[in-house]
Amino acid sequence: MRSALCSSLILLLLFPCVALADTHAAASAAYDDVNTAIDSSSAGDTVVIPGEAKTWTTYVTIPDSKTITLRGSATIGGSGTLTLTSP
């Protein structure tokens, strides 16, 4: 019993935290909702955009450091067009 406890404590000291990826669902395919979901994400996370058509008048910028995944089935038109389809 004491050996198992010591082993557990050693593992906790060696690996104090485990980073897990989160999923952030945008409330809609609207620019503000998608941008909010992207802003609240971290590297490795997934942002899910619901399936609906929206027109944006500006761009969403995802910093290179985020390395997030965008998933969904939205069609976003405007000055440029981005179509996301479910994998």
N, C-alpha and C positions, 0 to 999 in steps of 0.2 A: 504494500500500500504506500509506504513512504517512498519507494523507488518510483512509482507511477506519479506521485505528486511532484517529486523533484524533476522528473522528465517533463511534466506539463509546465512547470515554472520555467524551465530552461527554454522550452519551445516558445513560450510567451515572450520571454526576453529577447530571443533571437528574431522573432517575427511578430513585432508588437501590433501591427495593423495590416489588414488585408484590404486592398482596394478592389472594390467591386464596381462594375459598370452599372449605371442607372439608365432607366428609360424615362424620357420626358415627353409627355403627350401635349402637343399644341392644342389649345382650346378650339381652334378652327384653322383654316388655311389662310386666314387673313395675315397680312404682313406683321402687325403688332404681336399677334399670338405666336407666330412662328419665331419671330425675333426674340420674344420673351423666353420661349422654350430653349432656343439656342444659347441665349445669354446665361440661363440657369444650368446649362450642361457643363460637363467637364470632359477632359480627354478620355476617350474610350466609350463615352455614353452614346445612346441612340435617341434621336429626336423623331417622334412619329407625328406625321402631318395627316389629318383626316382627309378623306376623299371628297373634295368639292372644288369647284372652279372659282378662282379669285383673280383679280387684276391688281398688280402692284405697280406703283409709280416710282419705286426706288429699289435698290438692291439690298440683299441681305449679305453681310460679310461674315464669313466664318474664319477666325484666325487660324493660321497654320498650326498653332500649338494645341488647338482643340481636338483635332483628329476624331471628329464625331461621325456617326452614321445617320443619314437622313433616310427615313422610310415612310412610305405612305402611298396614296393614290390620288394626289392632288394635281391639277393642271393649273399652272400659274402663268398668266400672260402679262404683257405690259411691254416695256421697251426691249426686253429680252424674254424668251419663253423657256420655262423649266417645267418639264413634265415628270412627276414622280409616280412610279407604279409599284405596286406591292410585288415583292420578290416571289 
